[in-house]
Amino acid sequence: VQLVESGGGLVQAGGSLRLTCVASGNIRDMHFQGWYRQPPGKQREVVATINSGGSIHSPESVKGRFTAFKDDAGAAMYLQMNDLQPEDTAVYYCNAVDELLRMDAWGQGALVTVSS
């Protein structure tokens, strides 16, 4: 499974962006697990997780502002980010698992920069 992200960029505080993660390869045995981010100089942290039943969980820092969802075909996942703040500046990664190979797959990362 390969994941390709798009949609990052520079936005002013209060603005919105949507990240897209498109999967290719053996998507039949793949399911998306969620979105993560790595702020400058900090460790990677979870933004949204999606379990096998489709339930989505997010930390309080982004709840109510960020929404993760998938398309009906299961080949793409999105992260809608509203009311962005400078502390949301980070490289954002999508994550999926290949159930057949029992391996995680990661996108290449999308830089989101929020100016004050």
C-alpha positions in Angstrom: 0.0 0.0 0.0 1.2 3.5 -0.9 -0.2 6.7 0.5 0.1 10.1 -1.2 -0.9 13.3 0.6 -1.9 16.6 -0.8 -3.4 19.9 0.4 -0.9 21.4 2.7 0.1 25.1 2.5 0.3 28.4 4.2 -2.9 29.9 5.8 -3.7 32.7 8.2 -5.0 32.1 11.6 -8.7 31.3 11.5 -8.5 29.9 8.0 -9.2 26.4 6.7 -7.4 23.7 4.8 -8.3 20.2 3.7 -5.7 17.4 3.5 -6.2 14.5 1.2 -4.6 11.0 1.5 -5.0 8.7 -1.5 -4.1 5.0 -1.3 -2.9 2.8 -4.1 -1.8 -0.8 -4.3 -3.6 -3.5 -2.3 -6.4 -1.3 -0.9 -8.7 -4.3 -0.5 -6.7 -5.5 2.5 -6.0 -1.9 3.8 -7.8 0.3 6.2 -7.0 3.8 7.2 -6.0 4.4 10.8 -5.9 8.1 11.1 -3.9 11.3 10.9 -0.9 12.4 12.9 1.2 15.6 13.0 4.7 16.6 14.0 5.2 20.2 15.0 8.7 21.8 14.6 11.0 20.4 17.3 8.4 18.1 18.8 7.4 14.5 18.6 4.7 13.1 16.3 1.2 13.3 17.9 -2.2 12.0 17.0 -4.7 14.2 15.3 -7.5 11.7 14.6 -7.8 8.0 14.8 -10.3 5.8 12.9 -11.1 2.3 14.2 -12.2 -0.6 12.1 -15.8 0.2 12.9 -15.4 3.7 11.5 -15.5 5.6 14.8 -13.3 8.7 14.9 -11.5 10.0 17.9 -9.6 13.3 18.3 -7.7 15.0 21.1 -9.2 18.0 22.8 -6.7 20.3 21.1 -8.4 19.8 17.7 -11.9 18.5 18.6 -14.6 20.7 17.1 -12.1 22.2 14.6 -10.7 19.1 12.7 -12.8 16.4 11.1 -11.4 13.2 9.5 -13.5 11.2 7.1 -13.1 8.6 4.3 -14.7 8.3 0.8 -17.2 5.5 0.2 -14.8 3.5 -1.9 -12.3 3.5 1.0 -9.4 4.6 -1.2 -9.1 8.1 0.1 -9.1 9.8 3.5 -9.5 13.5 4.3 -8.7 15.9 7.1 -10.8 19.0 7.2 -9.2 21.6 9.3 -11.1 24.8 10.3 -10.2 27.7 12.6 -6.5 26.9 12.2 -4.1 28.4 14.8 -0.4 29.0 14.8 0.1 26.0 17.1 -1.4 23.8 14.4 1.7 24.4 12.3 3.2 21.0 11.6 3.9 18.3 9.1 0.8 16.1 8.8 0.9 12.4 8.0 -1.8 9.9 7.1 -1.5 6.4 8.3 -3.0 3.1 7.2 -2.4 -0.6 7.8 -2.0 -3.3 5.3 -3.8 -6.2 7.0 -2.3 -8.8 4.6 1.3 -7.8 5.2 0.7 -6.6 8.7 2.6 -3.4 8.0 1.9 0.2 8.6 1.9 2.6 5.7 2.6 6.4 6.0 2.1 9.3 3.6 5.0 11.4 2.7 3.8 14.3 4.9 2.1 17.6 4.1 3.4 20.8 5.6 0.8 23.1 7.1 1.9 26.5 8.2 -0.4 28.9 10.1 0.6 32.5 10.4 -0.7 34.8 13.1 
